[in-house]
């Protein structure tokens, strides 16, 4: 089962980033990023953009969220 929160948490920890860092890198407000991630279903383009900013393949990002 995929857990988006876990994928984000693990990926940020590996990169030694905070959500603020990711949002800045994506040119988004933290509130906008959190909303797109946790208040509904994020689009494939959002997940792809996150994995790109974290410098990992989308498949690796998804693996990090498997529980």
C-alpha positions as CSV (number, residue, x, y, z in Angstrom):
1,X,0.0,0.0,0.0
2,X,1.3,3.5,-0.9
3,X,1.4,6.1,1.8
4,X,2.1,9.6,0.4
5,X,3.0,11.1,3.7
6,X,5.6,8.4,4.3
7,X,7.1,8.9,0.8
8,X,7.4,12.6,1.4
9,X,8.8,12.2,4.9
10,X,11.4,9.7,3.9
11,X,12.4,11.6,0.8
12,X,12.8,14.9,2.7
13,X,14.8,13.1,5.4
14,X,17.2,11.5,2.9
15,X,17.8,14.9,1.3
16,X,18.0,16.7,4.7
17,X,15.2,19.0,3.5
18,X,12.1,20.4,5.2
19,X,8.8,20.9,3.5
20,X,9.7,24.6,3.3
21,X,12.8,23.7,1.2
22,X,10.7,21.6,-1.2
23,X,8.1,24.2,-1.6
24,X,10.7,26.9,-2.3
25,X,12.4,24.6,-4.9
26,X,9.1,24.1,-6.6
27,X,8.2,27.9,-6.4
28,X,5.1,27.2,-4.4
29,X,3.8,28.3,-1.0
30,X,4.1,25.6,1.7
31,X,0.3,25.8,2.2
32,X,-0.3,25.2,-1.5
33,X,2.1,22.2,-1.5
34,X,0.6,20.7,1.6
35,X,-2.9,21.2,0.2
36,X,-2.1,19.5,-3.1
37,X,-0.4,16.6,-1.3
38,X,-2.7,15.9,1.6
39,X,-6.1,17.3,0.8
40,X,-7.1,15.1,-2.0
41,X,-5.4,13.2,-4.7
42,X,-2.2,14.8,-6.1
43,X,-1.9,14.7,-9.8
44,X,0.7,12.6,-11.6
45,X,2.4,15.9,-12.7
46,X,2.7,17.0,-9.0
47,X,4.2,13.7,-8.0
48,X,6.6,13.9,-10.9
49,X,7.6,17.4,-10.1
50,X,8.3,16.5,-6.5
51,X,10.5,13.5,-7.5
52,X,12.3,15.7,-10.0
53,X,13.0,18.3,-7.3
54,X,14.2,15.6,-4.9
55,X,16.5,14.3,-7.7
56,X,14.9,10.8,-7.7
57,X,12.9,8.7,-10.2
58,X,9.2,8.7,-9.6
59,X,9.3,4.9,-9.1
60,X,11.8,5.4,-6.3
61,X,9.6,8.1,-4.7
62,X,6.7,5.6,-4.8
63,X,8.8,2.8,-3.3
64,X,9.6,5.1,-0.4
65,X,5.9,5.3,0.4
66,X,5.2,1.6,0.4
67,X,4.3,0.4,3.9
